[in-house]
Amino acid sequence: MDQPRPLARCIFAASMISLGVLGLRVGDFALQSQPVAAWVPGRTALAYLAAIVMLVGGFALLVQRTALPAARVLLVYLAGWVLLRVPALITMPREEVFWLGFGEILVMFAGGWTLYARLAGGRERQIRVARYLFGAALIPIGLSHFVYLRATMGFIPAWVPYHEYVAYFTGAAHIAAGVGVLLSVVPKLAATMEAIMLTLFSLLVWIPMLMADPGKRAIWTSMLISFAVSAGAWEVAMGTEVPARSVGK
């Protein structure tokens, strides 16, 4: 009999399925804010293949006997997207927008790695490395609130007061969570609070925007990527159960 699926795995699986459906629907790369160049041979076929990997992999995560191989495939897939972000960081290291995109994908990768390590029998060293990658990823995400202050303020719902202070606070909170995870200062609490904050952002920002303009592809893409980043954070948070000082012993 199939064992109950942990909630974090279900959330991660749902995010992969959603992105897979989006990719098939639009015939493009759902995980790339800047699509793969048009000159790449077989670009459309690669986009559909990427969507199928996420869709099938997401469903396979929900079945106990296929969850481990699915997690392995998705981990390799997400690693590929992380590597695709590196050239922009090298050629334009001062552009925060590229670090922001890299950080978001790295959070998803860290979540996928944590999930794989847990399914493989709780490989604590791998979970620790994934947690450190997660912590490092949060810093450029937080810095983007300061670099792109006006844009960040524009995402804050109108009913929330003091937009500028909220933008500064949430940016600082991302950075604080990242530092807490990196330095193993209440890492589970830091990761959990980060996951909650990312989830609230998805619910309070993207869903109202989607309801206001449901036909706009860019909003669907941004909302589902935000959801996937939140899912990665939840997977890391739920995987941070072993005290950092005892990992690997």
N, C-alpha and C positions, 0 to 999 in steps of 0.2 A: 504494500500500500504506500502510495506517495506520502511523504512527510509534509507537514504544514510548512508553507513558505514564509520566511521572516518578512515582516512588513517592508524593511529597507530593500530587500531583493525585489519585491513586487513593484515598489515605486521605481526602481532602476529599470526593471523590465518594461514597465509601462512607458517610461521615457524613451527607451529604444524603439518600442513598437510605434509610438506616436511619430518619432522622427522618420522611421521607415515609411510609414503611411504618407507623410508629407513629401518625402523624396519621390515616391512613386506617383504621387498626385501631380507634382510640378515638374518631374523629370530633371531634377537638379540636385546638387549636393546640399543636403539639409544642414550639415555641420560646418559649412564654409560660408562665412559672411561675405567673402570675396570669392566668387565661383572660380573653379579651376579654369585656366586660360582656354579660350576657344580653340587654339591651335593644337591642343592635346589630342592625339589620335583616339577615336572611340570615346570621346568625352561623355556623350549621352549614355552609352552603354555602361561606362564606369559609374555614372551617377545612379543608374537603375540597380547595378550590382551592389553599390553601397547601401541603397535603400533596402534591398532584399536581405543583406547581411544583418542590418539592424532589426528588421521586421521578424525574420526567422529566429535570429538570436534572442530577441526579446521574448518571444513566445516559448522558446526552448528553455529559457531561464526559469520558467514557471513549472517545468516538469522536472522532478527530482533526478531522474536518471540521465537527463540530457543537460542539466544545469551546468555541470562542470565543463564539458566541452564547449558549450555555448559561451560561458564566461571567458574561456581561453580565446576563442575566436574574436569576441568583442574586445578583449584586452588588446590583441594584436591590431585590430581595426582602429581603436582609439589611439594606440601608439603611433599609427601611421599619420593620424590627423595632428598629433602633437608635433611630429617631425616636419610636417608641411608648414607649420607656423614658424619654424626656426629661421629659414632664410630671411624673412622680413625683419626679424629681430637683429640679424647680423648686418643687413644692409641699411636698416633705418632704426638703429637702437634708441634714438631719442623720441620716437613716435610712440606715445603712451597707448594709443589705440591698438597697436599690435601686441603690446604686452598685456593689455586687457583681454584681447581675444585668446592669447596664449594661456593666460591664467584660467579662463573659463573652460577651455578644452582640457587643461591640466587637472582641474577639479574633477571633471568627468572621468579622466583616465585614472586618477587616484581612487575614485569610487569603484571603477571597474577592477582595478588591481586588488583592492581590499576585498571585493566580492569573490574574485577568483581565489585569493589566498584562503578565505574562510571556507569556501566550498572544497578546497584541496586539503582540508584538515587543519586549518588554523595555523598557517605558516607565519609565525609571529614576526620573523625578521622582515618578510615581505610587507606585512601589514604596517610595520614601523616605517619602512622606507616610503610606502604609499602615503602614510600620514604626514611625513615630512614634506613630500611633494605637494600635498594638499595645503599645508601651512604656507609654503613658499608661494603657491598660486594665489593665495588670498591677498598678498601684499600689493601686487599691481592692480588687482581689482579695487582695493581700497584707495590706492593712489589716484585712480581714474576719477574718483569723486572730487578730488582737489584740482586736478588738471583740467577736467571738464565740468567745472562747478555749475555753470549755467545750464548745460545739457542735463546734468543730474537733477537740478532743481525742476527742470521741465517734466521729468518723469514722476515727480511727487504729486499725489492727488491734490486737487484744489482745496479739499476740506481739511487737509493737514496744515496746521499753522507753522510759521517760521521755517519756510522752505530752505533757506540758506543754512540755518543751524542743523536742520535734519540731514542735509546733504553732508555737512562736515561730520556730524556725529556718526552717520552710517559708514562713511569712509573710514573714520578712525576705528569703528567697531570691526570692520573687515580686517584692518591691519592688526588690531589688538588680538583678534581671534587667531590670525596667522602666527603672530609672535608667540601666543600662548601654546599653540600646537607645536611649533618648532622648538620651544624651550621646555616642553613637557610640563607647563604650568597649568594644572587642571585641564589636560588636553581634551578629555571627553566632554567636559562642560563647554569649552571653547568651540569644539567642533559642532556640538549640538546647538548652541546659540547661533552659530553661523548658518547651520542648516535651517533653523527657524527663520532667521532673517531673510535668507534667500527665498524661502517658500512664501513668506509674506510679501516679498517684492513681486513674485510671480502672480500672487492672488490679487494684490491691491493695485498693481500697475498694468500688467498685460491683459488680464481678463476684462477689466473695464474698457481698455482700448480696443480689444477684440469685439466686445459687444457693440461698441460705437461704430466700428467699421469691419464687419465680419468677412468682407470680400477681399481684404488687403493681404496679399501674400507675406509681405515683410513683417506684419504683426504676428501672423501665425508662426513664421520662422523664429522670430525673437522670443515669443512666448514659449514655444516648445524647447528651444535651446535653454531658456531660463529654467524651465521645468527640469530639463536633463541635468543642468548644473546643480540644482537643488537636490536631485536624486543622488548625484555623486557625493554631495556633502552629507546626506543622510547615511549613505553606505559607510563612509569613513567614520561618522559619528557612532554608528552602531557597532563598527568594528573596533572602536577604541575602548575595549573592555579590559584589556590586560594592562596593568600599570606600566608606564613607560620604562621604569627602572628594572622591571622584571622581564621585559621582552628579551627573548633569545636565551634565557637561562634554562 
